[in-house]
Amino acid sequence: MSSAVTSTWRGRLRTILTVLAVFIGAFALTLTSGMGIGVNRYIDDTVAAFGAANSLYVQKSQPLLEMSAGTGPRTYDPDSTQIATGFGVSFEGLSSEDISTIEGVDGVASVEPVYNVAPSHLVSAEGERFQLTLGIPVDGEGLQMVAGRTAAEGADEIAVPDSWVADLGFASADEAVGGTVEVVMTNLAEETRAYEATVSGVTQASLAGVAMNPIPSTSFNERLYAYQVSGAAQPVPASYIMARAVMDDPAQAPAVQARLEEAGMIGSTVEDQLGMFRAVIDAVVWILNACAVIALLAASLGIINTLLMSVQERTRQIGLMKALGMSGPKVFGLFSLEAVFIGLLGALIGATTGVVGGTWLSGVLAEGLLSGLPGLSLFTFRAPTVALIVVAVMAIAFLAGTIPAARAARKDPITALRHE
């Protein structure tokens, strides 16, 4: 090995340029793989905002989700504002019969319905009125909180988006926690009533998209619904915006979805809802990885060129080694080790620089451009993945070195000794 290392540095400038080419490929491959791991881990973390992997979210139809898109609340105008449900206008909710149907589907262990609540508007502490589309009460583990906590069960609480804080009259997210707003409801008798709600916390938008509207506690949501359906001469059948069906086994999801579709309902898993994000990220990472591999292939040509020149310059030396008893396989091994050393050197420098640079860049972006996505570390590195990249680069270098190594091994010692 020492002989191979010493021989590698005979053409120092040529070797340095070849190592630099390998470095670029290894550096790019390390960064792109780290980005793929970081973004997919963030997606996995935000999945908790929807629920567990064994849950199906069932709706009567595929409605259009109406959200504030992070732009803050819109001023309420009773003459022009349509009252919308949490999933858009003209929503056909699930009935009690639908809930019973879901409960009877093979593979479904339990069903948790969510009431279809359509508030009239929201009144801030300063008396300003805003349109209000309530978000669906969700498991708060995956919600990114700027301040405070998620709405507690059994309390009239609501978590508001960060983009709403200033419009609601609060100086900061911390000040908003503990403040109050009013949710105004209209019942079937055209009567209105304001329900005071305490702001339990301030949410930050994420890829999950569930924190872009105010999110009430489940009990508060049910209380608002009870008033919404009051005032009629006859009892109003229950209407649910959606239902969470918990399956015995996540692997049963396709079969359960097929049975629900036969009943005129649509069930989607967490992976269905976030699968598009994951597919796009994976596609981008694969494209970037392909570019990095192309750079490594270009570097392999540099290795071939470097070693071919080394073989040419050391022809007489090869002849002497063979004349002294060194076999062809040993000569092949010597030049192959030179190629592996060049690959190892470029891979180690490239991978190390990628990890250090990516970690630093993640911190800078988290406090700057990506500050709107708390918890996102754009580049996340795992030791096994980095080690695999180093080994892969060394393998490419070895393959690139086989051509000049084989050429050296085949040289006739007498002819080589006569070489000028």
N, C-alpha and C positions, 0 to 999 in steps of 0.2 A: 504493500500500500504506500509506503514511504517513497519507493522508487517512482510509483505512478504520480504521486503529488509533486515530487521534484521535477519529473519530466513535463508535467502540465505547465509549469511556470517557465519553461525554456522560451516559449513565445509569449511573453508576459502580456503585451498589449492585445494580442489576438485572443488570449484566454480571458482577459478582463472584459473585452467587448462581448464575448460569447456568454460569460457569466451574467453580464448586464442584460442580455436578451432573455436569458432564462429567468432572471429576477423579475423582469416586467411581467412575464406570463404568470409566475407564481404569485406575485403581488396582486395582480388582477383577479386571479382565481380565488385567492384568500378573501379578498374584499367582497366579491360577488356571493360566495358561499355564506360569508358572515351576514350579508344583507338578507339573504333568503331565510336564514335561521332566525334573525332578529325580527323581521316583519311577521313571519309565520308564528313565532312565539307570542307576539303582541296580539295576533288574531286569536290564538288559542286562549289567551288571558281574557279577551273581551267576550269570548263565547259564554263565559259565566253570566253575563248580563242577560242572556236569553234563557239559560237553564242548562239542565244536564243533557248528556248525550242520549239518554233513554226517553227523551220527551218529544212529543209531536205537537205542533201548534196548529189547531184545526180551525178552519173558517168555512163559512157557507159558500163564499165565492172568493175570487182574487181581487180584492179592492185596491184602490189607489191610496197609498199612504200620503197623507197630507201633513207635512212637517214645516217647522219654521226655518229649516235649513241653516240654523245657527245665526240668523240675522236679527234676532230679537223679536219681541212681541209686536203685533200689528194693532193699531188703534181700532177700537170697536166702534162701528157705525150701525145702529139698529136698522137703518133704512137700506143698507147694502150688504150687510154681512150675513152669509148663510151659516146656520149652525151646522157644524160638522162633527161627526163622530171621530174617535181616535184614528180611524182608518179611512177617512174621507167622507164625501157627501153621498147620499143615497145608498147607504150601507144596509145590506140584508143580513141581519144578525142570526145567530143560532137560536133555536127554540129549545124548550125543555125536552121536546120529543127528540131533537137532534142530540142533545146531551145523553139521553137514554140510549139512543142508537150507538153513540160512540162508546158508552160503557159496555154495550153488548158485543163489541167487536173483539174477536179472538186476538189475544196478545196484549190487550189494554188492561192494565192493573187498576188504574184509577183515573178520574177526570176532575179537573179543577176549572170551572167556567169563570170567565171574566165578564162582568156586566157591561152593557153597551151604554155608556154615559156621554151625553152631549150637552155640555154647559152652555149657557147663553153667553157669558163673558166673565172676565176676571177684573176685579177692582184692586188697584194697588193701595198701599198705605196712604198715599197722597191723594187718592180719589180718582186717579186716571183709570179709564176703562180700556181693556184690551181684548181682542179676540182670544178665545181659549179652546185649544184642542188638547185634551188630556192624553198624556202618554199612558201606555198600558202598565199597570203595576207588575214589576218583574222582580226576580231574585236579585237583590242588590249587590251580590258579591262581585259582579263584573263591572259595576258602575264606577267610573272614575269620578271621585269627589274632589272638588276644589276646596270646599269647606263643609263642615258639618257631617251629616250622615244621611242615609236613605230614610224615607218616611217609615215610622214605626207602626206596626200592626196594632190596632185598637185605639189609635189616636187620629184626630183630624189634622193630619200633617201632609205636606207636599214638598217635593224637592224641585227646585227650579233650575233651568239651564244658566250657565255662566253668562251667556249673551243677553239674558233678561234682567240681570241685576240692576244695571244703571237705569233702565226704563221703569223699573218698579220702584225707583226712588231710594235705592240703597247705595251708599258710597263705596262699598266693597262687598266681596263675597262673605267675609267674616261677619260684617255688620248685618247682612241679610239673614244669617242663621238666627232663629228666634224671633224674627219679624213676622208680621201677619199680612195676609192678603184675603180677599173675599172671592169666593167662587159663587157666581150667581146662576141659579137654576130656574127654569120655567117648566111648570108641570102641565098636565093635559087640560087643566082648567084655565090655562093662560095666566096662572098666578106665578109670581116670582118670589124667590127667597134667596137671601145671601147667606152663605156658610163661611164662617171665618176659619181659615186654615193657617197653621203655624208653619213657617218655612223651616224644615228640618235640616236642609243642606242645599248645597249648590253643586250641580253636576257639570261635568266637562264632556263635550261631544267626543265620540270615539267612532271607530269603524263599525261598531255594532249599530249605531244610529238610533239607539233607544233613548238617549238622553237629550233629544232635541226639542222636546216639549215638557212641560211640568208633569211630574209623575206623582200621583197620590198614593197613599197607603191603600191596601186592598179594602180595609174596613171603611175608609172614607169614601172610596169609590162606590162601595155598596150603599152607603148612606145617601150619597147623591142620587144614585139610581132609584132608590125607594121614593124620593120626592119627585123625581122625574116622571114616574108612572102613576103618581097620585092625582086625585082630582077628577077621575073619570067615573061615570055612572056605573060602569061594570069593571070588574078586575081586568087588568091588562096582562096578557101572557108575558112571561119573562122573555127577555131578549139579551143575548150575550154576544159581545163583539168577537170573542174567540174562546177556545177552550184548550187547556193544556192536558194532553193525554199522556200519562206515564205508562211506558211499556215494560213488560217483564224483562225483555231482552232487546237492546238496540238493534241487534241483527234482524229483528222481526219488522223493522220499519218499512221496507218495501211492500211486504204482504199487508201490513196494516193500512198503508197509504192506498193500496189498490182497493181494499174493502171500503175505505172511506169514500173513495172516488165513485164507487158503485152507489153509494148512498147520497151522492150529490154534494160532497164536502171535499175540501182540499186540506191535506195534512203535510206540514213541512217540518223537517228537522233543523237543528241548529246548523248542521253542515250545509243543508240546502240554502239557508239564508246567508251564510258567509262563504259558501263555496266559490262564488264568483270572485270575491276578493282574493281568495287563495289561488285560484286558477290564474288570475292576472299576474299576481306577484311571482308565482312559479314560472310563468311564461317569460316574464322579464328577466328573472334570474337565469333561466336556461339560455336565453339569448346572450346575456352578458358572459356566462360561462363559456359559451361557444366561441365568443370573441377572444377570451383568455386562452382557450385551447388552441386557437389559430395562432396566437402569439407564441405559444409553446412550440407549435410545429415549426414556426419560422425560426425559433431559437434552436430547434434540433438540426436545422440545416446549417446553422452556425457551428454546431458541435461537429457535424460531419466535415465541414470545411476545415475547422481547426485541426482535427485529428488527421485528416488526409494530408494536410500540409506538414504535420508533425511526422507522419510516416515517411513522406518524401524527404524531409530534411534529415531523418535518422536512419536512412536506408543502410548505410554502412554499419551503423551501430546494431541494427537488427541482424545483419549478416554475422557480425561478431558474436552476438548473443547466441545465435543458432549454432555457430561453429564451436562454441564452448559448451554446447550440450543442451541449451534451452529449447524445449519442444515447441511446436506450433501452438498447441493449446495454451501454454504458458505465455507466449507472446500475445495471443488473442486476449488472455485475461489481463495482461498488463495494460493494453490500450483500452480495454473495456472499463477497467478501473479508473483510468483517466477521464473517460466520458462520465462515469458515475460520480466522480469527484466534482467535475464541473456542474453537473445537475444538482448534487447535494449542496454545493456552495451557493448557487443561485436560488435554490428552493428555500434554504434556511434564511438567507437574507431577505428574500421576497416575502416569505410567510411571516417572519418576525416584524418586518416593516409594515405589512398589512394589518397584523393584529394591533400593534402599537398605534399606527396611524388611524385605523378604524375605530379603536376605543376612544382616542382623543376626539375624533370627528363626531362620534355619537354624542359625547358630552356637549360639544359646541352646538350641535343641531338641536339637542334636547332643550337647551336654554334659548335657542333662537328660532329658526324656521319651523321646527317641529314642537314648539312649546304648546301648541294647541292640541297635541296628542300626548298627554302625560302618560308615563309608563312605557313609551316606545323607545327602545334602544335600537337604532337603525342597523347597527352592526353588532352582532353577538357571535362570539367565537367559542367553539367547543374543541377541546384538545384532540379527541379522536379524529375530527374532521380535518383539522390543520395537519395532523400527522399523516392522514391519508393523502392530502395534497402533496406533501413533501415526498412521500413514497411514490406517488404517481409521476411526479416530475422526474424523480430519479429513474423510474422505469422507462420514461420517454427518452431520457438521456442515454440510458444503456442501449436501447434499441437503435438510437441514432449512431452510437459508437460501434455497432456491430460491423458496418460496412468497412470503415478504415481498419478496424481490428482484424477482420478476416483477411483483408488485403495484406496486412503486415505478417499475419501468420502463414500465408501462402508463399512468401518470398523465398527464393532459393538462396541459401547462404553464400554460395560461391559468386553468384551474379551480384548479390548485394554488396559483397566485399569489394568488387571491382567498380562499384558505382562511384562516380566522381561528384 
